[in-house]
Amino acid sequence: MPLLSSGYMRHLLIAMVLSCFLVGSLATFAQDPAKAPAKLTFTAKPGNVTFNHAEHAKRGGDCKFCHDKLWPQSNTAPLNYKAGMHKTAEASKTSCATCHVAGGKAFATAGNCAKCHVKS
């Protein structure tokens, strides 16, 4: 009498293959923090915005909080955050205003333009 039935061995083999696939998939989708830019600069009429990605990553921790829900995970993709969108973003608590809004996790944008926008 065999110690392990052929049905059990088949299930064990399938579980092992699926585990290897999942581990490989997770490694593929995981972001390499070493490849993430430390800072990104965006051109804006009221002054360019230098986004300190490294500082935000330290505070936020999980890349999925922002990517791709709030921002594309690309330093070349357009952000589509243009003039007049501050109020829209603050009302819907999207993009920067997810955290940067009155009562949010970080300073509110209202009255703090110079914290982000720097004229050159």
C-alpha positions in Angstrom: 0.0 0.0 0.0 1.5 3.4 -1.0 2.1 6.0 1.7 0.7 8.7 -0.5 -2.2 8.3 -2.9 -1.9 9.4 -6.5 -4.7 11.9 -5.9 -2.8 13.5 -3.0 0.4 13.6 -5.0 -1.4 15.2 -7.9 -2.9 17.9 -5.6 0.5 18.4 -4.0 2.1 18.8 -7.4 -0.5 21.3 -8.6 -0.1 23.3 -5.3 3.6 23.5 -5.8 3.3 24.6 -9.4 0.8 27.3 -8.4 3.0 28.5 -5.6 6.0 28.9 -7.9 3.8 30.8 -10.4 2.5 33.1 -7.6 5.9 33.8 -6.2 7.3 34.6 -9.7 4.3 36.9 -10.5 4.7 38.8 -7.2 8.4 39.3 -7.9 7.6 40.6 -11.4 5.1 43.1 -10.1 7.0 44.3 -7.1 8.6 47.7 -7.5 12.3 47.9 -7.1 12.8 50.9 -4.7 16.3 51.3 -6.1 14.8 52.1 -9.5 12.3 54.6 -8.2 13.3 58.2 -8.8 14.2 60.2 -5.7 12.6 63.4 -7.0 10.4 64.4 -9.9 10.0 67.9 -11.2 6.7 69.0 -12.9 6.4 72.2 -14.9 3.5 74.5 -13.7 2.6 78.1 -14.4 2.6 79.2 -10.7 6.1 77.6 -10.3 7.6 74.2 -10.9 6.7 71.4 -8.4 9.5 69.2 -7.2 7.9 66.1 -5.8 10.2 64.3 -3.3 9.3 60.7 -4.1 11.8 59.2 -1.7 10.3 61.2 1.3 6.7 60.3 0.3 7.7 56.7 -0.1 9.2 56.7 3.5 6.0 58.1 4.9 3.5 56.1 2.8 5.3 52.8 2.7 3.1 50.9 0.4 3.5 51.9 -3.3 0.0 50.6 -4.0 -1.5 53.4 -2.0 -0.7 55.9 -4.8 0.2 53.7 -7.8 -1.7 53.3 -10.0 -4.8 54.5 -8.2 -3.8 58.1 -7.9 -0.7 58.4 -10.1 0.8 56.4 -12.9 3.9 54.5 -11.9 6.0 56.3 -14.4 8.3 59.3 -14.3 7.4 60.1 -17.9 3.6 59.7 -17.9 1.5 62.8 -17.9 -0.1 63.5 -14.5 -3.1 65.3 -15.9 -3.1 67.6 -12.9 -3.6 70.9 -14.5 -4.7 74.4 -13.6 -8.0 74.6 -11.8 -7.8 71.0 -10.6 -6.8 71.8 -7.0 -10.4 72.5 -6.0 -11.7 69.5 -7.9 -9.1 67.2 -6.3 -9.7 68.6 -2.9 -13.5 68.1 -3.2 -13.0 64.5 -4.3 -9.8 63.9 -2.3 -7.9 62.6 -5.3 -4.3 63.0 -6.5 -2.3 65.2 -4.2 -5.4 66.1 -2.2 -5.8 62.5 -1.1 -3.4 63.5 1.7 -2.9 67.3 1.1 -6.3 68.6 2.1 -7.8 70.1 5.3 -8.0 67.3 7.8 -5.8 65.0 5.7 -2.6 63.2 6.5 -0.4 66.1 5.4 -0.5 69.9 5.1 -3.5 71.3 3.1 -2.7 72.9 -0.2 -4.8 76.0 0.6 -2.5 78.8 1.6 0.6 76.6 1.2 1.4 77.2 -2.5 5.1 77.9 -1.9 5.6 74.5 -0.2 5.2 72.9 -3.6 5.4 75.6 -6.3 8.8 77.3 -6.7 9.4 80.0 -9.3 12.7 79.8 -11.0 
